[in-house]
Amino acid sequence: MKGIKITTLCIAIASVVGVANAETCIKTTFNVTYTCNGGTLSGTLPSSTTANYGKEFSPTAITESMCTPPSGHVYGGQAIIVDGETVAYYSGTGAKSFGYYYTTDIEIGPHWVPIAEPGTMIANLDDGGRKYTYTNGASGTWTAYFWYGAVSGVSKCTTIVPLNTEYGFNAGLIATDQSAIENATAGGQYCYCKMTEPNIAASPWVFHSHTSSCAYDCAYDCGFYLLLGIDKGSRLRASVFSGAL
C-alpha cells in the first residue's frame, strides 16, 4: 500500500513434519548513531539516521571540531562501531560511503590513532609511512601515519631564504634562526616544516622547499615527504624527528 514503509522482510517457512508453521522476520533498516568513540564531545554530533540493508550508505562526516581526541591520540579517519568495537575504519578527514551489510545497528565515530613514542620513531627511522593528511594555507597542519603511530606538525611559508640559493640542496636542513621562522608572518615562497606531536619542545623548523605556490603546497609536502622511506626523504625526516633524539 502506498505510504507504508516496509522495514522488515518476513519469510513464511513451510510446515515440516513435527514442526509448527513459523515465520522468520529479517530487518531491512537499521539505526545509525554518531559517537566520539572514546573522545570528548567538543561540538555537536550529527543527528541519528537509518540505513537500508544491501544499499549504499553515506554517513555524515565527524570533523575534528566535534570531538576532542583522548589523551595521546590524533584523528585518523572514520570508524564503524558495533557493540562498542570498531569493526572497520577508513582513513582521511571526511566521511566515506559504504555498502550496508551489517545485520545490526551501528555507530559512526572517529578512528583515533596513538601518537608515536619518540624512541619508536628513532628506532624505525627507515620505515615508510602509510598515509598523511594536511590542511592548506600559509600556515598549514599535517599528520603522517606510521605503523607505530602518528606524527603531526605545522608548516609555514615565509620570506626567509635558507642558507643559499641552491634551494634543492637545502631541503631537510634545520633552519639556522629558529626564532625568526617561529615569529615570521606567514606568507612567502619558502616552506618550513616542524613537528608538534609528539609534543617535543626541541623539535626544530626544517626547510623543505621553495615554490611559487607555497600556501597550497607546503603542508602537503611536509606530510607527504615525511612518509617516504629513508632512501628518498632521509634528511628531511631525520631533521624533523631530531627533537626526539
Buried (B, 14 or more C-beta within 10 A) or exposed (E): EEEEEEEEEEEEEEEEEEEEEEEEEEEBBBEBBBBBBBBEEEEEBBEEBEBEBEEEBEBBBBBBEBBBBBEEBBBBBBBBBBEEEBEBBBBEBEBBEBEBEBEEBBBBBBBBBBBBBBEBBBEBBEBBBBBBBBBEBBBBBBBBBBEBBBBBBBBBBBEBBBEEEEBEEBBBBBBEEEEEBEEBEBEBBBBBBBBBBBEBEEBBBBBBBBBEEBBBBBBBBBBBBBBBEBEEBBBBBBBBBBBBE
